[in-house]
């Protein structure tokens, strides 16, 4: 769990990383030395328009690789400038963008006797999903089914689509399905108070 001080630092780090990269084309270096923040963890950075909170960019690593602070810098820049679904964010647009960070637990594979059992094992509002089949991988964060009011079955279908697979592919016995949890911190408004996002159904 990150503290309020750490949460505030990480959001400002993400925003500053984007601002500085747009201005100078150079990456900043983390300055806060903290054992917890130096641990490896999967990290996603999500950018949303304000006040609509429509997705404007999202990039992340679902698996632990490198330090949290460094991952946030890399993913914030990528979400702002290199998400292929959206045009790059301009400097004057940053005042209308909310920064959100999800720090992920290590994914755990789900084992079931029948694919239909996945539905009862997935906890909406708690679990994110990773689906793997062949060389395809799809990842959806735990806040996504809350935002779209999905049940577990639709969550599985949408994660398959995110991987570029047919919606019902999760029923195949050779598909690998993993769950993870996320600690989510975000700005209430651009440059505003940093809060921990609560998920519930």
N, C-alpha and C positions, 0 to 999 in steps of 0.2 A: 504494500500500500504506500502510495506517495503521500507526503505531508502537504499541507496547504502551501507552505513555502516552496516545496519542490514543484507542485502543480503550477503555481504562478510562474516559476522560473522556466519550466518546460514550454509553456504556452508562449511566453515572451521569446524564448529561444527559437521556436518555430517561426514566429512572425518576423523576428529580426533576421533570421536566416534568409527568408524570402526577400525582405526589403534590401538587404545588403547584396544579395546575388543579382537582383534586378539592376541595382545601381552600378555594381563593380564587376559582375561576372565572377566573383570569388566566394568561396565558402568560408563562413565564420568558424571559429573554434570554440567548443564548450569551455566555460570558465568555472562552473561550480564543480568542485571536487567532492563527491559524495559516494560512499561505497555502494549504496542502493542504486544510484543512477549509473554507476559504472558496470552494473551487472548486465548480462546479456538478456534480451527479451525481444519478442516480436513486437513491432510497433507499426501502427497505421496513423497517418495524418489525413484528416478530412477537412476540406474547405467548403463552406456554405455561404450563400448570399444572405444578406440581412436586409429586411426582416423576414423575407420569405422562407429562409433556411432551405433553399434548393441547392442540391449538390453542384459544386463548382470545380471540384477536383478531389481525388483520393488516391493515394499510393501507400503501400506498406509492405512489410515483411511479416508473413504469418509465423515464421519460425525464429527462435533466438539466433541472432547473428550480429555480433558486434555490440558495442555499448549503446544503451538507450539514448543518451544525449546525441551521439553521432548519428544514430539511425533517424532521430527526429529531424536533424538538420537536412540529411539526404532526402528523406521522404517529404518534408515540407516543400523543398525546392522542386522536387519531381511532381508533387501534387499541383503546385501552382503553375508550373511551366511545361510539364511533359506528360500530363494525362491526355492520351490521344482522343478522348471523348470531348474535350473542351478546348477553346482557344486559350493561349497563355494569359495569365493574369497580368495586368499592367499596374504600374506603381500607384496611379491615382485610383485604382479599383480596390486597393487594400483596405481603405477605410470603410468599405461596404462588405467586408468578408469576415466571417467568424472562423476561428481556428479551433479544431477539435482533435484531441490525441487519444488513441486507444492503445493501452499497454496490455499485451496479450500474455496469458498463461501458456505453458507448453501444451501443444495439442495432444489429445489422447484418442487413440483409435477406438471406435465403437465396435463391439463384437455382439452379434445377434444370431439366433437360430433361424430366423426368417426376416427378410427385408422389411416386412410390415412392422416388425418390432422396433425399428428405428423411431417410429412416430411417438411411441410412449417413452423412449429414452431421451428425446431432445426436449430440453426445458426452455421454452420461449422466454426471453428476457434475461436468461442466464448464459445460454450457449451460443457461440458462433459456430459456423460449420466450414469444414474443408472437405471437398469431394475430389478424389483422384481416380482416374481411369485411363490406363495407357499413359500417354504423355500429357494428358489434359488435367488441369487443376483449377478448381473454382473455390473462392473464399468469400464468405459473407460474414460481416461482423454481427454481434448479438443485438445491436440496436436496430438493424435493418428490418427484421420481422415486426418489431414494435412499431416502427414508423409506417409500415405498409399494412399493418394489421393482418399478418399472415399467421396461419397455424403451422404446426410442425411439417405437415405434408407439403404445403406450398413452399415452405422454407427449403425443404429438400429439392423440390422441383426447380426453384429459382437458383439454387446453388449449382445445380447441374447446368442450367442455362448459362450461368456465369462462366462455367468451364468450357462452354461451347458444345455441350452435350445435349441430347434429347432430354426433355423434362423428366421422363420416367426412368432415366438411366440408373437412378439410385436403387432400383429394384433388382439390378443385376448382381448376382452373388460375387462377382469378381471386382466390384467397385469397392474402394476404401473410403470410409467416412470417419472423419475426426471431429471432435468437439473441443472448444477452448472457451475460456472466459476472458473478460476484458475489464480493466479499470479505465473509465472514460472521464477525461477532463476537457472542459471547453470554456470559451468566453460566452458570457451572457449576451453580449453585443460586441461589435468590433472595438478592440482596445478596452473592453470593459472588464468587470469582475470575472475571475476564473472560478468555476464551480465544478464539482464532481457530478456527472450526469447519472441519474438513477433510472434504472430500467424496471418496468413493472408491467403486469397484465391485469 
